[in-house]
Amino acid sequence: MSDNKKNLYYLEELPDYKVASDYHDVRGWDVIDAENRTVGKVTNLLVNKELERVVYLDVEVNKSLIEFGYKTYQVPASEGVHGFINKDGEDHLIIPIGMASLDIEQKRVLTNQINYNSFAKAKRFNIGTAFDRDYEFNLFRHYTSNDAIDLAIIDEEFYNRKEFDNTSHRRDTK
């Protein structure tokens, strides 16, 4: 994928970018699902350069989650059946930043809207793999159970949804 078509960048790919001082840097924090089970650990942040903000958390999933849903697949609601299967080595997935809240005291990311089974059945990727917008949209549909979202339209309006609102990640500035 060429950079001019690339939509998302890992924070570490952007030397002029860093986590703003009024936001928590959650890299290294455990990710906890809606059933209070550990899903994995945040390893990186994905930035939309046009918006100049983080829109996804990159999570390395636990081996137990991979074993729980190893050969599962998710079929997108777009035309025809285009299922996909998780393969060996695919141990990362992304979570929209607005679908995660923070437990500051225990340094944990809470995903109360997404359960363990949803994570297990989500399409994963290898670290460093450039994923396309189809992956992003299909995973978004999977997490939200909303097949009505029009995947043909991708612009900054997509990231204005509550699922990408990162205001809960701000530090308390009182």
Residue pairs with C-beta under 8 A, 6 or more apart in sequence:
1 130
1 132
6 130
7 48
7 133
7 136
7 154
8 46
8 47
8 48
8 55
8 56
8 131
8 136
9 46
9 47
9 49
10 44
10 45
10 46
10 47
10 58
11 17
11 18
11 19
11 44
11 45
11 46
11 47
11 54
12 44
14 47
14 49
17 47
17 52
19 25
19 45
19 54
21 171
22 170
22 171
22 173
23 54
23 166
23 169
23 170
23 171
24 102
24 104
24 169
24 170
24 171
26 42
26 45
26 57
26 102
26 107
26 109
26 169
27 42
27 43
27 44
27 45
28 41
28 42
28 43
28 107
29 41
29 42
29 102
29 107
29 108
29 109
30 38
30 40
30 41
30 107
30 108
30 109
31 38
31 39
31 40
31 41
31 42
31 57
31 59
31 95
31 100
31 108
31 109
31 111
32 38
32 39
32 103
32 108
32 109
32 110
32 111
33 39
33 111
33 114
33 115
33 116
33 118
33 119
34 111
34 112
34 113
34 114
34 115
34 116
35 115
35 116
37 116
38 62
39 59
39 61
39 62
39 65
39 111
39 116
39 119
40 59
40 60
40 61
40 62
40 65
41 59
41 60
42 57
42 58
42 59
42 109
43 58
43 59
43 60
43 92
43 127
44 57
44 58
45 54
45 56
45 57
45 58
46 54
46 55
46 56
46 57
46 58
46 94
47 53
47 54
47 55
48 55
48 156
48 159
50 156
51 156
51 159
53 166
54 97
54 166
55 96
55 97
55 159
55 164
55 166
56 94
56 95
56 96
56 97
56 136
57 94
57 95
57 97
57 100
57 109
58 92
58 93
58 94
58 127
59 92
59 93
59 94
59 95
60 91
60 92
60 127
61 91
61 92
61 93
61 119
61 124
63 91
65 116
65 119
65 120
66 86
66 91
66 120
66 124
68 116
68 120
69 86
69 117
69 119
69 120
69 121
70 86
71 85
71 86
72 85
72 86
72 120
72 121
73 83
73 84
73 85
73 86
73 121
73 123
74 83
74 84
74 121
74 122
74 123
74 138
74 142
75 81
75 82
75 83
76 82
76 134
76 137
76 138
76 141
77 141
77 147
78 151
84 123
86 123
86 124
89 126
90 124
90 125
90 126
91 124
91 126
91 127
92 124
92 125
92 126
92 127
92 129
93 119
93 122
93 123
93 124
93 125
93 139
94 131
94 136
94 139
95 109
95 111
95 114
95 143
96 140
96 143
96 163
96 164
97 164
97 165
97 166
97 169
98 161
98 162
98 163
98 164
98 165
98 166
98 168
99 111
99 113
99 114
99 143
99 163
100 109
100 110
100 111
100 169
101 109
101 110
101 112
101 168
102 108
102 109
102 110
102 168
102 169
103 109
103 110
111 119
113 143
114 143
118 142
118 143
121 142
122 139
122 142
122 143
123 135
123 138
123 139
123 142
125 131
125 135
133 151
133 154
134 151
137 149
137 151
137 154
138 151
140 149
140 163
141 147
141 149
141 151
143 163
144 163
158 164
